[in-house]
Amino acid sequence: MDWIRLTKSGKDLTGLKGRLIEVTEEELKNHNKKDDCWICIRGFVYNVSPYMEYHPGGEDELMRAAGSDGTDLFDQVHRWVNYESMLKECLVGRMAVKPTISKGKPWHL
């Protein structure tokens, strides 16, 4: 219940003052500390630092995915959890899509 109260308090839980950003892999890797911890789940990036003290498995479990894509780890432990609802106030943004290089025909003909 304390976590729900915090998410409804109006406090900025993203650290970005409500704006969503496109997060590169390099940027995600920079947020790998307890007081600055971003985790990607299914292409969405969350600042989970405010959630550390509320996570039932403890901060050590969250830190296993700090600064990285934690989708596989999340699915192994609790695929059934509605993280989108629980962490919506912590949403930083989406992962940036890497440009792909075509190995087929050149763009100009």
N, C-alpha and C positions, 0 to 999 in steps of 0.2 A: 504494500500500500504506500510506503514511503516513496518508492520510485514513481508511482502514478501521480502522487502529489507533486513531486518535483517536475514531472513532465507538464503538468497543468499550471505551474507557477508563473509561466511567462519568462522564466530565466532562459538566456541564450545558451543552449546545450551544444550547439555546433561550434561555437567560437568564431563564427563568421557573420554574426549579426543578421541571420535570416536569409542570406543570399546563398544560392546553390552554385557550385562550381563544377567544372570538368576536371577530374583528378587524373594526373598522369601516374604511371608506375613509379617514377622517380619521386614525385611528391608524396605518394602513399608511403613509400619506404622511409621518408623523413619523419613520419609520425609513429614512432615505435617505442615510446616511453609511457610509463604509467600515467603521467599528467598530460600527455599529448599522444593519445592512442587512437589511430584510425584503423578500421578494419573494413575490408570489402566483402560483401556477401551478394552473390548473384549480380555483380556489376554495379551495385550501389555501395557508396562509401559512407560509413558512420563514424562519428567521433564517440567512442565508447568510454572515454575517460570519466565522464560524469556517472556512468553506469557501474564502474569498477566495484564500488562498495556494496552495490545491490545484487551483483551477479551471484546466484546460488553456488556456483562452482568456485567462486573466489577469483581474485584478480589474476592469479597465476594461469588459470585456464584461458582467460581473455588475452593475456600477454602472449600466449602461444601463437596467436594470429596477428599480433601487433605489426602494423605497417605492411600488411600483405593481404592476399586473397584468402579469407578464412572459410570459404564456402564448403570445401570438402570436410574440414574439421567440424564445422557447424552441423553438417548433415550427418556425420558419424555420431555426434553426441545428442542432438535434439532437433532433428528435421521437422518435428511436429510443432515447434514453437513458432508463433506468429511474430517474427522479428520486425516485420514492416510496421506493424502497429505499435509494438513495444518500443522501438527505436526511432519512430518517425520524427520526434523532436531533435534527434541527434544526426539527421541526414545532412551530410556535407555536400553530396552530389553524386554524379555518375562517373564511372571510369571512362577515361578518354579512349576512343577507338583508335587503334594503331592503323596507320595507312598500310594498305597491302600493295605489293608490287606485282603487277601482272607479268606472268611468264609466257603469256600467249602472244598474240599479234600486237604489234605496236599500235598506239592510239592513232597515229597518222597513217594514212594508206597511200 
